Amino acid sequence: MYDVYAVREDFPVLKEVVYLDSTATTQTPVPAVEAMLEYFYRYAGNHGRGAHHLARETTNRYEDARETVARFLNADPSKTIFTKNTTDGINLVANSYPWEAGDHIVTTMLEHHSNLLPWLHLQKRGINVTIVSPDRKGIIDPQMIENALTDRTKLISVTHVSNVFGSVQDVSRITKIASRKGVKVLIDGAQSAGHIPVDLKALGCDFFATAGHKGLLGPQGTGVLYIKEPDLLDSASLGGGTVSDVSGLAYTLEPSPACFEAGTPNIPGVIGLARAVEYVEKIGVSEIEKHEAKLSRQTAKRLLELEHVEVYGPENRAGVVPFNVPGLHAHDVSLILDQTKKICVRSGHHCAIPIARFLEVESTVRASFALYNTEEEVDILVNAVNALKALVS
Ligand SMILES: Cc1ncc(COP(=O)(O)O)c(C=O)c1O
C-alpha cells in the first residue's frame, strides 16, 4: 500500500506549501540532497582527470550513477549521456545528426518549445519540417504522423506526455510505424520518465531525452539523453574528456558516452540524480503512475463541476490538469492561489505557444502532481478555485 504521508517526510518544503508545479520541476528527496552534500564534504574531485584518490572516487561514483540511470530506463550505460536538461539533449541530437539539405523532420504542434525550436532552426540548413496537429484533447493520432512521412523524412520527434494537457501519446505505435519506414524517432520524455514506466529497449526509439529535475526527482541542471546508435552522430560539442588523441590537425574521439560529454560535467548533480532515481525505483514507477493519475482525475472531475471553470485535456491523463477561470487572467489566478493558500501552480503558455493558439487561449493555469501530493491538497485547490467564483460572477 502506497504511503504518501511517509514519502512526504522526505520533502521538508511540503510542510510549508501546497506544491502543484511538478511539471516545471519536482522537489528533491532528502537522501538525494544528502548524497550531494556527501560529495562536497567527503570526496569532491573532477571526473576522469586524475590519479589521486578523490578524482578516482568521484569518477567511480559518477560512472555508478550512469549505471543506475541506465538500468532504470533499461538502456545500455554506454548509450546513456548526462546532459544539463531535456533541452540540451534534444539540441545535441539536432546539432550532431548528419543532416543533408532537403531532409525532412516530422514533429507536432503539441511540443514544448524545446522539442520544436531545435528543428525549426534546422530550416536554415535546408531541412524541411512538418508539424502535425493533435486533437482538441491533446492526443496525436499516429496515423497523421505516418501520413506526413515522405521519402526524405529522417526523423520523427514527439513528446511522450504533454506538459500542457498531461495526455500520454502512443509512442510505441509511432516507433513501429517509423521502423517500417526506416525513420528515426526521438521521444521527448521530460514528462514521462519517473511518472510512467519507461523501458527504452521495449519502446524501440532512437533517441530519448529527459530531465533529471522532473519525474526523476534529481536536482536542476541534470538531464539524460539515450542514443541507440551513438556512431550515427558526429558530436558537435568537443573539448576536454571527448578525445583519446590529438595530433596536429587530427583528433580521435573517445567512444560514447565520453565523446558527448565535453568539459567538467555536473558531478554533484549527477550523483544526486542517481540517488533520486534509486528512491523512485524503490517506490516503483507503477505505484507513482497510479497515484498521480488518481489525483489528476479527481482534480479534473471536480474542477469540471464548477460552472465558472474550463478544464482542458483528456479524461485519462498523467498528473497534469490545465484550466482557466474565464474573466480572470491565468497569472492572477495563480497569484491569488499562492497568496491566499500557498498553492504553487504554473500559469502562462507553458513554453508551448502554438498549442495555446490552437486552444485559442493566451494562457492556462496548470496544476501538476508528483508522488508526494495528497487528496487533501486536491481539496485545498478545488476549494480555493471555487472561491474565485465571487470574483467573476
Ligand atoms: C515536454 C517537455 N519537453 C521539454 C521540456 C524542457 O525541459 P528542460 O527544462 O529539462 O530542458 C519540458 C519542460 O517543462 C517539457 O515539459
The ligand as a MOL file (V3000), in Angstrom:
LIG
                    3D

  0  0  0     0  0            999 V3000
M  V30 BEGIN CTAB
M  V30 COUNTS 16 16 0 0 0
M  V30 BEGIN ATOM
M  V30 1 C 7.5250 18.1230 -22.5890 0
M  V30 2 C 8.7160 18.9480 -22.2120 0
M  V30 3 N 9.7860 18.9400 -23.0050 0
M  V30 4 C 10.8960 19.6510 -22.7230 0
M  V30 5 C 10.9650 20.4190 -21.5860 0
M  V30 6 C 12.2170 21.1600 -21.2750 0
M  V30 7 O 12.8060 20.5450 -20.1800 0
M  V30 8 P 14.1440 21.0700 -19.5100 0
M  V30 9 O 13.7670 22.2400 -18.6880 0
M  V30 10 O 14.6130 19.8990 -18.7150 0
M  V30 11 O 15.0850 21.4170 -20.6030 0
M  V30 12 C 9.8690 20.4670 -20.7230 0
M  V30 13 C 9.8900 21.3100 -19.5140 0
M  V30 14 O 8.9130 21.5360 -18.8540 0
M  V30 15 C 8.7290 19.7040 -21.0410 0
M  V30 16 O 7.6520 19.6980 -20.2430 0
M  V30 END ATOM
M  V30 BEGIN BOND
M  V30 1 1 1 2
M  V30 2 1 2 3
M  V30 3 2 2 15
M  V30 4 2 3 4
M  V30 5 1 4 5
M  V30 6 1 5 6
M  V30 7 2 5 12
M  V30 8 1 6 7
M  V30 9 1 7 8
M  V30 10 2 8 9
M  V30 11 1 8 10
M  V30 12 1 8 11
M  V30 13 1 12 13
M  V30 14 1 12 15
M  V30 15 2 13 14
M  V30 16 1 15 16
M  V30 END BOND
M  V30 END CTAB
M  END
